[in-house]
Amino acid sequence: MEDLSHMFNPVIQGWINYYGRFYKSALYPALRCLDHRLVIWATRKYKRFRGHRRRASQWLARIARRQPNLFAHWRLLYA
C-alpha cells in the first residue's frame, strides 16, 4: 500500500488541486472510483479477499481510518 501511495499521490494531488478548484462536485465520484480500484487490486493481490469485495472494502476503510494521510484523496473522503 505504501508503494502504491508513493507512486500515485503526486498524480492524485494534482487532480485534487486542479479539479477541486474548478469543479469540486465532480471530484468526489472520481476519488470514490479510485477507492473502488484499490478494492479490486486488493481482491487480486490477497487470496483472502478473492470473491469477497465487501470484506476488501471494509479492510480498505479500516486502513483509511487508521492512516488517513496514506493516500492524498483519503484526506478529503475520510476526514
C-alpha positions as CSV (number, residue, x, y, z in Angstrom):
1,M,0.0,0.0,0.0
2,E,2.8,2.4,0.8
3,D,4.5,1.8,-2.5
4,L,1.2,2.5,-4.3
5,S,0.7,5.7,-2.3
6,H,4.2,6.9,-3.2
7,M,3.6,6.2,-6.9
8,F,0.1,7.7,-7.2
9,N,0.0,10.5,-4.6
10,P,1.5,13.2,-6.8
11,V,-1.0,12.5,-9.6
12,I,-3.9,12.3,-7.2
13,Q,-2.8,15.6,-5.5
14,G,-2.6,17.2,-8.9
15,W,-6.2,16.2,-9.7
16,I,-7.4,17.5,-6.3
17,N,-5.6,20.8,-6.9
18,Y,-6.9,21.3,-10.4
19,Y,-10.4,19.9,-10.3
20,G,-11.0,20.8,-6.7
21,R,-10.6,24.5,-7.6
22,F,-13.0,24.5,-10.6
23,Y,-15.4,21.6,-10.3
24,K,-15.3,20.1,-6.8
25,S,-18.6,18.2,-7.1
26,A,-17.2,16.1,-9.9
27,L,-14.1,15.3,-8.0
28,Y,-15.7,13.1,-5.3
29,P,-17.1,10.4,-7.6
30,A,-13.7,10.2,-9.3
31,L,-12.0,9.8,-5.9
32,R,-14.5,7.1,-4.9
33,C,-13.6,5.3,-8.2
34,L,-10.0,5.3,-7.0
35,D,-11.1,3.6,-3.8
36,H,-13.1,1.1,-5.9
37,R,-10.0,0.3,-8.0
38,L,-8.0,-0.2,-4.8
39,V,-10.6,-2.7,-3.6
40,I,-10.3,-4.6,-6.9
41,W,-6.5,-4.5,-6.5
42,A,-6.8,-6.0,-3.0
43,T,-9.1,-8.8,-4.2
44,R,-6.5,-9.7,-6.8
45,K,-3.4,-9.4,-4.6
46,Y,-4.6,-11.1,-1.4
47,K,-6.1,-14.5,-1.5
48,R,-8.3,-14.0,1.5
49,F,-10.2,-11.3,-0.4
50,R,-10.8,-13.2,-3.6
51,G,-14.6,-13.3,-4.1
52,H,-15.1,-11.0,-1.1
53,R,-15.2,-7.4,-2.3
54,R,-17.2,-6.3,0.7
55,R,-14.5,-7.7,3.0
56,A,-11.8,-6.0,0.9
57,S,-13.6,-2.6,1.1
58,Q,-14.0,-2.9,4.8
59,W,-10.3,-3.7,5.1
60,L,-9.5,-0.7,3.0
61,A,-11.8,1.5,5.1
62,R,-10.0,0.4,8.3
63,I,-6.7,1.3,6.8
64,A,-8.1,4.7,5.7
65,R,-9.3,5.4,9.2
66,R,-6.0,4.3,10.7
67,Q,-3.8,6.2,8.2
68,P,-5.8,8.9,6.6
69,N,-2.7,10.5,5.2
70,L,-1.5,7.4,3.3
71,F,-3.3,8.4,0.0
72,A,-3.9,12.1,-0.9
73,H,-7.6,11.6,-1.6
74,W,-8.3,10.0,1.8
75,R,-7.9,13.3,3.4
76,L,-11.0,14.5,1.6
77,L,-13.1,11.4,1.7
78,Y,-12.4,10.2,5.3
79,A,-11.5,13.4,7.1
